[in-house]
Amino acid sequence: MKLRSLLFVPGDSERKFAKAQAAGADALILDLEDSVAPQQKAKAREHVAALLESPAARDWSFFVRINALDTALTLEDLAAVVKPGLDGLLIPKANGGEDIARFGYFLDALEAKAGMANGSVKLAAVATETARAMFGLASYAPAHPRLVALTWGAEDLAAAVGATDNRESDGAWTEPYRMVRTQSLFAAAAAETTPIDTIHADFRDSDGLERDCRRSRRDGFLGRMAIHPDQVAIINRCYTPSEAEIAHARRIVDAFAADPGAGALGIDGKMVDIPHLKAARKVLASI
């Protein structure tokens, strides 16, 4: 499952869904949570359930962000959307691996009821939206079989701790949120699942998004969430390895394959060793 770009779409908007399908995102996240007003929750749930039944072919993965476990809406959401056509769920305000296991049990039952193969529905988690969640990041490893990605979020966490802002005057994250971003990256690596960076809220700031995506990929993130279709092309470009990167990775992999007993080799005038081989394999796995 390719997850370079994951575009949020309000679950109650037919117009925005129609536009989102043409954006080129690897996944659409039909949202039943924060982008839907309380009085629209039932309508959004019905709308998303109907979209899942569409026979139209699609070239993107269908995710749904359900409402959090403490809302009393979770089970209604699951009962409506766990059906053929659903590829994954985005779990908001997850507090750790125990929440993923809990959703795994729900899905075991609901998939069986819907006639779906066990394990069909994958899980991604927003792992940093509560203060408690920050102490549970290590619990995602070893990963639940359904877990395909971890991402992070700053807005709900800022509200939880009472922050007046989470950005510096130049737009950079303040220290607590730089730490949160880093910890979520390490948690995904420890769980051997895909690390997904958070949204860039200013959807008109294309240059800022591109700079941040390039830093993000440099640091190890493999994809990003988007809140506007115009962000998708930039995200896809930034998280796709260049032809030069792919060629270099292939030279490393081929060289070690030709000399399997080697611990270090010279490639392109530089010494490379086993960590470089692992990185090269990840590059090739992402294309």
Sine and cosine of phi, psi and omega as CSV:
sin_phi,cos_phi,sin_psi,cos_psi,sin_omega,cos_omega
0.00,0.00,0.91,-0.42,0.01,-1.00
-0.99,0.15,0.76,-0.65,-0.07,-1.00
-0.70,-0.72,0.80,0.60,0.10,-0.99
-0.95,0.31,-0.69,0.72,-0.10,-0.99
-0.75,-0.66,0.78,-0.63,0.01,-1.00
-0.79,-0.62,0.93,-0.36,-0.12,-0.99
-0.98,-0.18,0.84,-0.54,0.07,-1.00
-0.96,0.28,0.65,-0.76,0.06,-1.00
-0.70,-0.72,0.85,-0.52,0.05,-1.00
-0.82,0.57,0.76,-0.65,-0.11,-0.99
-0.93,0.37,-0.21,0.98,-0.03,-1.00
-0.96,-0.26,0.22,0.98,-0.07,-1.00
-0.88,-0.48,0.96,-0.27,0.07,-1.00
-0.91,0.41,-0.62,0.78,-0.03,-1.00
-0.89,0.45,-0.73,0.68,-0.03,-1.00
-0.94,0.35,-0.54,0.84,0.06,-1.00
-0.91,0.42,-0.68,0.73,0.00,-1.00
-0.88,0.48,-0.66,0.75,0.02,-1.00
-0.94,0.34,-0.62,0.78,-0.06,-1.00
-0.90,0.43,-0.56,0.83,-0.05,-1.00
-0.88,0.48,-0.44,0.90,-0.03,-1.00
-1.00,-0.07,0.10,1.00,-0.12,-0.99
-0.98,0.19,-0.34,0.94,-0.03,-1.00
1.00,0.03,0.26,0.97,0.00,-1.00
-0.95,0.31,0.52,-0.86,0.08,-1.00
-0.94,0.34,-0.52,0.86,0.02,-1.00
-0.59,-0.81,0.61,-0.80,0.21,-0.98
-0.97,-0.25,0.71,-0.70,0.06,-1.00
-0.95,-0.30,0.99,-0.17,0.07,-1.00
-0.96,0.29,0.87,-0.50,-0.21,-0.98
-0.99,-0.13,0.79,-0.62,0.14,-0.99
-0.95,-0.32,0.00,1.00,-0.12,-0.99
-0.98,-0.20,-0.95,-0.32,-0.27,-0.96
-0.92,0.39,-0.46,0.89,-0.05,-1.00
-1.00,0.06,0.05,1.00,-0.02,-1.00
-0.90,-0.44,0.82,-0.57,0.02,-1.00
-0.91,0.42,0.50,-0.87,-0.05,-1.00
-0.79,0.61,-0.64,0.77,-0.04,-1.00
-0.96,0.28,-0.17,0.99,-0.01,-1.00
-0.97,-0.24,0.02,1.00,-0.10,-0.99
-0.87,0.50,-0.73,0.69,-0.03,-1.00
-0.90,0.43,-0.67,0.75,0.04,-1.00
-0.88,0.47,-0.70,0.72,0.00,-1.00
-0.89,0.46,-0.67,0.74,0.01,-1.00
-0.87,0.49,-0.71,0.70,0.01,-1.00
-0.90,0.43,-0.64,0.77,-0.02,-1.00
-0.90,0.43,-0.73,0.68,-0.01,-1.00
-0.90,0.43,-0.66,0.76,0.03,-1.00
-0.87,0.50,-0.63,0.78,0.02,-1.00
-0.93,0.36,-0.62,0.78,0.02,-1.00
-0.88,0.47,-0.58,0.81,0.00,-1.00
-0.90,0.44,-0.43,0.90,-0.04,-1.00
-1.00,0.05,-0.04,1.00,-0.02,-1.00
-0.92,0.39,0.71,-0.70,0.02,-1.00
-0.99,0.15,-0.06,1.00,-0.07,-1.00
-0.89,0.45,0.67,-0.75,0.05,-1.00
-0.93,0.38,0.51,-0.86,0.05,-1.00
-0.61,-0.79,0.47,-0.88,0.01,-1.00
-0.93,-0.38,0.43,0.90,0.02,-1.00
-0.70,-0.72,0.41,-0.91,0.04,-1.00
-0.99,0.11,0.67,-0.74,-0.06,-1.00
-0.99,-0.11,0.96,-0.29,0.09,-1.00
-0.95,-0.32,0.43,-0.90,0.12,-0.99
-0.78,-0.62,0.77,-0.64,0.18,-0.98
-1.00,-0.02,0.92,-0.39,0.01,-1.00
-1.00,0.06,0.11,-0.99,0.07,-1.00
-0.98,0.18,0.49,-0.87,-0.12,-0.99
-0.91,0.41,0.33,-0.95,-0.09,-1.00
-0.88,0.48,-0.41,0.91,-0.06,-1.00
-1.00,-0.02,0.24,0.97,-0.10,-0.99
-0.98,-0.21,-0.20,0.98,-0.11,-0.99
0.93,0.37,0.22,0.98,0.02,-1.00
-0.94,-0.34,-0.18,0.98,-0.17,-0.98
-0.87,0.49,-0.76,0.65,-0.10,-0.99
-0.92,0.38,-0.58,0.82,0.07,-1.00
-0.90,0.43,-0.65,0.76,0.04,-1.00
-0.87,0.49,-0.75,0.66,-0.04,-1.00
-0.88,0.47,-0.70,0.72,-0.02,-1.00
-0.88,0.48,-0.51,0.86,-0.04,-1.00
-0.99,0.15,-0.57,0.82,-0.21,-0.98
-0.95,-0.30,-0.24,0.97,0.02,-1.00
-0.98,0.17,0.99,-0.11,-0.03,-1.00
-0.38,-0.92,0.26,-0.97,0.04,-1.00
-0.79,0.61,0.69,-0.72,-0.08,-1.00
0.94,-0.34,-0.40,0.91,0.02,-1.00
-0.99,0.14,0.82,-0.57,0.03,-1.00
-0.99,-0.11,-0.53,0.85,-0.06,-1.00
-0.25,-0.97,0.25,-0.97,0.09,-1.00
-0.87,-0.50,0.64,-0.77,0.19,-0.98
-0.98,-0.19,0.86,-0.50,-0.07,-1.00
-1.00,-0.09,0.91,-0.41,0.02,-1.00
-1.00,0.10,0.43,-0.90,0.11,-0.99
0.80,0.60,0.60,0.80,0.06,-1.00
-0.93,0.36,0.62,-0.79,-0.02,-1.00
-0.97,-0.26,-0.06,1.00,0.02,-1.00
0.45,-0.89,-0.10,-1.00,-0.06,-1.00
-0.87,0.50,-0.45,0.89,0.00,-1.00
-0.91,0.41,-0.53,0.85,0.06,-1.00
-0.92,0.38,-0.64,0.77,0.03,-1.00
-0.90,0.44,-0.67,0.74,0.04,-1.00
-0.88,0.48,-0.63,0.78,0.01,-1.00
-0.89,0.46,-0.71,0.70,0.05,-1.00
-0.91,0.42,-0.53,0.85,0.07,-1.00
-0.87,0.50,-0.66,0.75,0.04,-1.00
-0.91,0.42,-0.69,0.73,0.05,-1.00
-0.84,0.55,-0.73,0.69,-0.08,-1.00
-0.93,0.36,-0.55,0.83,0.07,-1.00
-0.82,0.57,-0.71,0.70,-0.03,-1.00
-0.96,0.29,-0.70,0.72,-0.08,-1.00
-0.95,0.32,-0.58,0.82,0.08,-1.00
-0.90,0.44,-0.68,0.73,0.02,-1.00
-0.88,0.48,-0.67,0.74,0.01,-1.00
-0.90,0.45,-0.59,0.81,-0.04,-1.00
-1.00,0.07,-0.01,1.00,-0.01,-1.00
0.96,0.27,0.42,0.91,-0.01,-1.00
-0.99,-0.12,0.47,-0.88,0.07,-1.00
-0.91,0.41,0.63,-0.78,0.01,-1.00
-0.87,0.49,0.74,-0.68,0.00,-1.00
1.00,-0.01,0.06,1.00,-0.03,-1.00
-0.89,0.46,-0.64,0.77,-0.08,-1.00
-1.00,-0.03,0.86,-0.51,0.00,-1.00
-1.00,-0.02,0.22,-0.98,-0.04,-1.00
-0.80,-0.60,0.68,-0.73,0.22,-0.98
-0.82,-0.57,0.52,-0.85,-0.09,-1.00
-0.78,-0.62,0.66,-0.75,0.22,-0.98
-1.00,0.04,0.95,-0.30,-0.32,-0.95
-0.99,-0.13,0.11,0.99,-0.13,-0.99
-0.69,-0.72,0.46,0.89,-0.13,-0.99
-1.00,-0.04,-0.07,1.00,0.08,-1.00
-0.77,-0.63,0.39,-0.92,0.05,-1.00
-0.88,0.47,-0.65,0.76,0.01,-1.00
-0.87,0.49,-0.59,0.81,-0.05,-1.00
-0.87,0.50,-0.51,0.86,-0.04,-1.00
-0.91,0.42,-0.39,0.92,0.02,-1.00
-1.00,-0.07,0.01,1.00,-0.02,-1.00
-0.92,-0.38,0.14,0.99,-0.10,-1.00
-0.89,0.45,-0.57,0.82,0.00,-1.00
-0.93,0.36,-0.32,0.95,-0.11,-0.99
-0.97,0.22,-0.12,0.99,0.07,-1.00
-0.97,0.26,-0.25,0.97,0.02,-1.00
-0.96,-0.29,0.70,-0.72,-0.09,1.00
-0.93,0.36,0.51,-0.86,-0.14,-0.99
-0.95,0.33,0.60,-0.80,0.17,-0.99
-0.88,0.47,0.58,-0.82,-0.03,-1.00
-0.83,0.56,-0.43,0.90,0.00,-1.00
-1.00,0.07,-0.25,0.97,-0.13,-0.99
-0.97,0.26,0.86,-0.51,-0.01,-1.00
-0.91,-0.41,-0.24,0.97,-0.05,-1.00
-0.29,-0.96,0.49,-0.87,0.19,-0.98
-0.84,-0.55,0.67,-0.74,0.11,-0.99
-0.74,-0.67,0.02,-1.00,-0.04,-1.00
-0.70,-0.72,0.33,-0.95,0.02,-1.00
-0.60,-0.80,0.50,-0.86,-0.10,-1.00
-0.93,-0.36,-0.42,0.91,-0.16,-0.99
-0.95,0.32,-0.75,0.66,0.01,-1.00
-0.91,0.42,-0.60,0.80,0.02,-1.00
-0.91,0.41,-0.66,0.75,0.05,-1.00
-0.86,0.51,-0.67,0.74,0.05,-1.00
-0.91,0.42,-0.61,0.79,-0.04,-1.00
-0.91,0.41,-0.59,0.80,-0.04,-1.00
-1.00,-0.10,-0.09,1.00,0.03,-1.00
0.99,0.13,0.44,0.90,0.02,-1.00
-0.94,0.35,0.63,-0.78,0.07,-1.00
-0.99,0.14,-0.34,0.94,0.07,-1.00
-0.28,-0.96,0.36,-0.93,0.08,-1.00
-0.84,-0.54,0.20,0.98,0.00,-1.00
-0.81,-0.59,0.56,-0.83,0.16,-0.99
-0.97,0.23,0.13,-0.99,-0.02,-1.00
-0.89,0.45,-0.44,0.90,0.02,-1.00
-1.00,0.00,0.10,0.99,0.03,-1.00
1.00,-0.07,-0.17,0.99,0.01,-1.00
-0.94,0.34,0.47,-0.88,0.06,-1.00
-0.90,0.43,0.59,-0.81,0.15,-0.99
-0.95,0.32,0.19,-0.98,-0.16,-0.99
-0.83,0.56,-0.71,0.70,0.00,-1.00
-0.85,0.53,-0.59,0.81,-0.10,-0.99
-1.00,0.09,-0.42,0.91,0.21,-0.98
-0.90,0.44,-0.66,0.75,0.03,-1.00
-0.91,0.42,-0.65,0.76,0.02,-1.00
-0.88,0.47,-0.71,0.71,0.03,-1.00
-0.85,0.52,-0.73,0.68,-0.02,-1.00
-0.90,0.44,-0.69,0.72,-0.02,-1.00
-0.90,0.43,-0.59,0.81,0.02,-1.00
-0.93,0.37,-0.58,0.81,0.06,-1.00
-0.89,0.45,-0.71,0.71,0.02,-1.00
-0.91,0.42,-0.61,0.79,0.00,-1.00
-0.90,0.44,-0.66,0.75,0.03,-1.00
-0.90,0.43,-0.66,0.75,0.01,-1.00
-0.90,0.44,-0.67,0.75,0.01,-1.00
-0.90,0.44,-0.59,0.81,0.01,-1.00
-0.99,0.10,-0.06,1.00,-0.03,-1.00
0.81,0.58,0.71,0.70,0.05,-1.00
-0.81,-0.59,0.13,-0.99,-0.14,-0.99
-0.97,0.23,0.82,-0.57,0.08,-1.00
-1.00,0.08,0.83,-0.56,-0.04,-1.00
-0.90,-0.44,0.79,-0.61,-0.01,-1.00
-0.98,0.19,0.33,-0.94,-0.07,-1.00
-0.98,0.20,0.03,-1.00,-0.05,-1.00
-0.94,0.35,0.40,-0.92,0.23,-0.97
-0.96,-0.27,0.97,-0.26,-0.25,-0.97
-0.92,0.39,-0.51,0.86,-0.02,-1.00
-1.00,0.10,1.00,-0.04,-0.11,-0.99
-0.95,0.30,-0.17,0.99,0.08,-1.00
-1.00,0.05,-0.21,0.98,-0.07,-1.00
-1.00,0.00,0.96,0.27,-0.05,-1.00
-0.91,0.42,-0.65,0.76,-0.01,-1.00
-0.91,0.42,-0.68,0.74,0.02,-1.00
-0.91,0.42,-0.63,0.78,0.05,-1.00
-0.88,0.47,-0.71,0.71,-0.03,-1.00
-0.90,0.43,-0.70,0.72,0.04,-1.00
-0.86,0.52,-0.70,0.71,-0.06,-1.00
-0.93,0.35,-0.61,0.79,0.03,-1.00
-0.90,0.45,-0.64,0.77,-0.01,-1.00
-0.92,0.38,-0.63,0.78,0.10,-0.99
-0.90,0.44,-0.66,0.75,-0.04,-1.00
-0.88,0.47,-0.73,0.68,0.01,-1.00
-0.92,0.40,-0.62,0.78,0.08,-1.00
-0.82,0.58,-0.64,0.77,-0.06,-1.00
-0.98,0.21,-0.34,0.94,0.05,-1.00
0.75,-0.66,-0.16,0.99,0.06,-1.00
-0.93,0.36,0.57,-0.82,-0.07,-1.00
-0.94,-0.35,-0.03,1.00,0.01,-1.00
-0.18,-0.98,0.02,-1.00,-0.07,-1.00
-0.48,-0.88,0.53,-0.85,0.13,-0.99
-0.99,0.10,0.54,-0.84,-0.01,-1.00
-0.80,-0.60,0.48,-0.88,0.04,-1.00
-0.91,-0.42,-0.02,1.00,-0.01,-1.00
-0.55,-0.83,0.63,-0.78,-0.01,-1.00
-0.83,0.55,-0.52,0.86,-0.02,-1.00
-0.91,0.41,-0.29,0.96,-0.01,-1.00
-0.99,0.12,-0.30,0.96,-0.20,-0.98
-0.92,0.40,-0.71,0.70,-0.05,-1.00
-0.88,0.47,-0.64,0.77,0.03,-1.00
-0.90,0.44,-0.71,0.70,-0.01,-1.00
-0.89,0.46,-0.72,0.69,0.01,-1.00
-0.86,0.51,-0.68,0.74,-0.01,-1.00
-0.90,0.43,-0.70,0.72,-0.08,-1.00
-0.94,0.34,-0.53,0.85,-0.06,-1.00
-0.99,-0.14,0.15,0.99,0.08,-1.00
-0.98,-0.19,0.82,-0.58,0.01,-1.00
-0.86,0.50,0.61,-0.79,0.04,-1.00
-0.96,0.29,0.27,-0.96,0.05,-1.00
-0.86,0.52,-0.61,0.79,0.02,-1.00
-0.91,0.42,-0.65,0.76,0.03,-1.00
-0.90,0.43,-0.67,0.74,0.00,-1.00
-0.90,0.43,-0.70,0.72,0.00,-1.00
-0.89,0.46,-0.67,0.74,0.01,-1.00
-0.90,0.44,-0.68,0.74,0.01,-1.00
-0.88,0.47,-0.64,0.77,0.00,-1.00
-0.91,0.41,-0.60,0.80,0.04,-1.00
-0.89,0.45,-0.64,0.77,0.02,-1.00
-0.91,0.42,-0.75,0.66,-0.03,-1.00
-0.89,0.46,-0.69,0.72,-0.02,-1.00
-0.91,0.41,-0.61,0.79,-0.02,-1.00
-0.91,0.41,-0.67,0.74,0.02,-1.00
-0.95,0.33,-0.53,0.85,0.06,-1.00
-0.91,0.40,-0.56,0.83,0.00,-1.00
-0.97,0.23,-0.35,0.94,-0.01,-1.00
-0.69,-0.72,0.94,0.33,-0.15,-0.99
-0.89,0.45,-0.29,0.96,0.02,-1.00
-1.00,0.05,-0.07,1.00,-0.08,-1.00
-0.98,0.18,0.60,-0.80,0.12,-0.99
-0.98,-0.17,-0.37,0.93,0.03,-1.00
-0.50,-0.87,0.56,-0.83,-0.03,-1.00
-0.61,-0.79,0.36,-0.93,0.09,-1.00
-1.00,-0.06,0.85,-0.53,0.02,-1.00
-0.76,-0.65,0.82,-0.57,0.05,-1.00
0.81,0.59,0.61,0.79,0.06,-1.00
0.99,0.17,0.12,0.99,0.01,-1.00
-0.78,-0.62,0.48,-0.88,0.07,-1.00
-0.99,0.14,0.74,-0.67,0.09,-1.00
-0.83,-0.56,0.50,-0.87,-0.01,-1.00
-0.72,-0.70,-0.31,-0.95,-0.15,-0.99
-0.87,0.49,-0.66,0.75,0.07,-1.00
-0.85,0.53,-0.59,0.81,0.06,-1.00
-0.92,0.40,-0.59,0.80,0.05,-1.00
-0.89,0.45,-0.68,0.73,0.03,-1.00
-0.89,0.46,-0.67,0.74,0.02,-1.00
-0.90,0.43,-0.65,0.76,0.01,-1.00
-0.89,0.45,-0.65,0.76,0.03,-1.00
-0.90,0.45,-0.60,0.80,0.04,-1.00
-0.91,0.41,-0.63,0.77,0.05,-1.00
-0.87,0.50,-0.74,0.68,-0.04,-1.00
-0.93,0.38,-0.52,0.85,0.02,-1.00
-0.94,0.33,-0.34,0.94,-0.08,-1.00
-1.00,0.02,-0.09,1.00,-0.05,-1.00
-1.00,-0.09,0.00,0.00,0.00,0.00
